[in-house]
Amino acid sequence: MQKIMVALKRVVDYNVRVRVKPDGSGVVTDGVKMSINPFDEIALEEALRIRERGEAEEIIVVSIGTKDSQQQLRTGLAMGADRAILVETDSAPEPLAGARVLLKLIEEEQPELVILGKQAIDDDNNQTGQMLAALWDRPQATFASKLELTDGKATVTREVDAGLEVIEVDLPAVVTTDLRLNEPRYVKLPDIMKAKKKPLDTRALSDLGVDTDSQFNATEYAPPPKREKGIMVEDVDGLVKALKDKGLF
Ligand code: AMP
């Protein structure tokens, strides 16, 4: 195949303990380590492996977000992507608007395979891939833990409640990644240097003619309730009694 497109979202690094702003209007991102969404790193790793097997020619990484998302695109280029496109906007769009933007880029680039993360760990929406496939009117294979390509088809093993499901979809298609698909490679210093020379195009979201109207209003963010201090029990009888006292048993 000619092209694979991979979406990379800039999110708060998964090792960071997220703090809610005192006024509940969002989470603190100033001075916080930001990274590629982990599922998107897996998406890129899979695309790289496909290209290394000689089954794809070019990998394009794309992101929608502020100028700072260039950092994550550069990391993607250092991992091995060929070029990058940043659709610049003041804030990350909602999933439907994001899917519309990705569709626009797909129409321009005509990739045969589009790989996204199953969800962004900042908003946990798990919507963009599914919406994109519907808008594009192409098949989707979500929660992929294995991906094989043969004769214009993708065979995808999916992680579902009952275990593993294997489906076959015609390409072009949207695949979203699950955690066990692969382990992304580490970026090496020389590759970071090389990545600086790779093409990174910036487009203004407002120039794409995409409807980005809001569909919901996040009214409040709150941290999870503090965990109560635990108690130590001597033995199983003590455990049973403690559970009974709490009305849990
Ligand atoms: P979500 O539906 O928000 O959970 O996101 C699912 C996937 O869509 C992510 O793992 C990314 O691959 C992609 N995605 C969502 N938002 C963006 C964005 N602003 N920029 C690039 N990719 C995105």
Boltz pocket constraint, residues with backbone or C-beta under 6 A from the ligand:
constraints:
  - pocket:
      binder: B
      contacts: [[A, 7], [A, 8], [A, 9], [A, 10], [A, 37], [A, 39], [A, 40], [A, 62], [A, 63], [A, 64], [A, 65], [A, 92], [A, 93], [A, 95], [A, 98], [A, 115], [A, 116], [A, 117], [A, 118], [A, 119], [A, 120], [A, 121], [A, 123], [A, 124], [A, 125], [A, 126], [A, 127], [A, 128], [A, 129]]
      max_distance: 6.0
